[in-house]
Amino acid sequence: MKSLVEAGIFDRLFVFLCSMTWKAIRVFNPYRLQKHFAGKVNTVGFAVNEICRLPEKDAVDHICRINNNLMKDGINCLAKRGDLVKIVNPANGEFVMRFVHGAGEHPIKYKAIGLDYEAKKQLGVVNAEAVDLQVVKANAADREFYLMYQDRDVSSRHSRALGWYILIGSISLGVLNQILGFGLSFVGELM
């Protein structure tokens, strides 16, 4: 009977340690920090004042469309086909990231951008006639934020989050191991 009581104590201790580890990991969730830095416009962006509607196929692929003249090599090149760009609404600080493509058969003007409904909703410009948006090429921090929180591939988002949780968990376990080691050596010296 005594072995059952000991097993129950160890089970409770194990569950308690797991829950404390999970709470510590949740405290270090990087979403707020990453969103803060991803929301910053690091360079002067290309000003956009008109939004064109895109078909559903582009929405599924997370595509935005810009004028073909902005995709040519040279000083006025905003991005190349397939590059990740960040579209920022300075009025409310919201941003969205999309892969850029040329206008194709869509009539998109030089200072216009083609966005899907979800992107317009996230930017807060669903029914706006005139807009003031900034479009910049995404940097490494923006790309990481996109892949961790906005990517359409769920397995990619989960694997990035799992990697982050494993990193934080291993650091926490290492710190706990050091504290316990110092504590036990201190107790050993006292005895």
C-alpha positions, 0 to 999 in steps of 0.5 A: 500500500505504501508504494501506491502512496509514493507513486501518487506523490511522484505523479503529482510532483511530475505533473506539477513540474510539467505545469510549472515548466509550461507556465514558464514557457508561456510567459516567454511567448515571443508574439508581442515582442515579435509583433512590436518589431515587425510592425516597425517600418525600418526604411522609407516605404513606397507610398500607396494610395489606391487598393484594387480587388484581387480574386480568391486564388490570390488570397489563398496564395497570400499574394499582393499585386503591384504595377509591373514597373515597380518590379524592374531592376533599378532605383525604383525596384520595390521587390522582385516576383515572389519576394515577401513585402510588408504593407503597413497602415501608418494610421492605425499601426496594423500591417500584413505581409504578402508575396509580391507578384506583377499586375498580370492582366489586372489593371493596377496603377503605379501608386496602387496595390492589389490586395485580398479582402483579408489583407484589407480587413487586417489593415482596416481599409475594407471600404476606404476609397483613398488610403495611405499605406506604406509598402516595404520589402520584408527584412529577416525579422518580418519574415520570421514573424510571417512564418511563425504567425501568418503563414498559410501552412499550419505545420510550418507555424507549429514547427516554428512555435515548437522550436521556440518552446524547445529553446525556452524550455531547454534554457529554463531547464539549464538555469534550473539545473545550475541553481540546483547544482549550486544549491546542493554544493552549498548544502554539501559544504555546510554539512 
